[in-house]
Each structure stands twice: as C-alpha cells, then as structure tokens.
C-alpha cells in the first residue's frame, strides 16, 4: 500500500520538474509535449534519482522523442516505454561528456580565430568585458566556448525547432555524431549578424539559446554540407 503512495508522490515531484523545464524552454513551446508520458518514463526507468541538471537534460532530450513517438492506442505502453528508454540511452551515449565538450568547444573557438578572425573578435569584445565585470578567472577561449557547450550538451535539443532537430539527429545517427563539432562551428559562423547586433555577452549567450530556433532543415543542410558531408548536401 505505502509503495503506491510513494510512487504517486514521486510522480508529482517529477511532473513539477518536467513542467518547469518545458515551460522554461522556448523551443518546446510550439510542441504539444506529453508531460505525463515523460514522467512515466523517468519514474519507470528510475532516472529521477539524478541531480537536477542531469534530469533537466533528460527532459529536454525526451520531449522531442515523445512528441514524435507517441504512445498509440494500439501499442502497449510497455513496448513504447522500452523504445523511448532505448532511444534516450542511445542519445546520451553519443552526447559528449563534460571534458569532451570542453575540448570540442576550445577547438571550435580556435578554428573560429584561425578561419574567421573578424567573427572571433566580434565575440571577444563582449566576452572580455563580461569576464572583467564578473572577475572571471578562466581563459578567454574557455569563456567563449560557453556558446558551443550550450549546443553540445543536448546535441541541439531545446535549441532547434523539432523539424530541424530531428533532421540534424538523423544526419548524425546515419553519418556519425562526430559531425556535432563541425555543425557547432558552422552555426557560429552562420550567426555572424546576430553577434554583430549583440551589445553584451549575456545577449550572446541568450542568442545562442534562442536564435537557432528559426533555422529550417534546409538551412541546416547547408550547415552540415559545409563540413564536407556530401551526403548531407545531397539531402540524404
């Protein structure tokens, strides 16, 4: 008897977190996110013991999956649950961990400095003044890399709109998740006009979270193709 109460209390607590994460993410607002389905998956898979940032990331990864693969009336909840958990685990497996995403972000910043120094300088100015204001101790490259790490931590989930996100994930599932770093580089270059308009570093970080939402799969195709993915250019 007591176990049932524990589960429902747990589900309520998880639902609060899930609702909060979805409400706080603008890319999720155009989706009809099945909140209860996400809660059920997190509780059944015992993923709720994770700390908050990790749980937040799982909600952001699960939301698009649950929107696309809804539980149909004809399928058993068990089978659907297994599919979602398998997909979530597969995604998490591919996502760079903290040290990898740190290294990737530094490579992207270095490449930007080498290949597009004027864009690098555009970001450098607001970033330096932010670091001075906040008495930050990290290097300029690490601070600038924050833009890239925002995208890397969820492989663009919660950043791109659902059509573009699923297109990008398809590319990476088929052609390899190593495309993620190159796509981040191309996205920084593509957002040149946005960086030019930004007046401070906070605005740059907000733009990194919000501007890519308007990108269409067609625009992304160019982004992936620019990295030498002939397959992506062909629209495979």
Secondary structure as UniProt FT lines:
FT   HELIX           2..23
FT   HELIX           26..28
FT   TURN            29..30
FT   HELIX           35..44
FT   TURN            45..46
FT   TURN            48..49
FT   HELIX           52..68
FT   TURN            73..74
FT   HELIX           77..94
FT   HELIX           98..115
FT   HELIX           117..133
FT   TURN            134..135
FT   HELIX           140..144
FT   HELIX           146..152
FT   TURN            153..159
FT   HELIX           162..175
FT   TURN            177..178
FT   HELIX           179..190
FT   HELIX           192..197
FT   HELIX           201..210
FT   HELIX           211..214
FT   HELIX           217..225
FT   TURN            226..228
FT   HELIX           230..233
FT   TURN            234..235
//
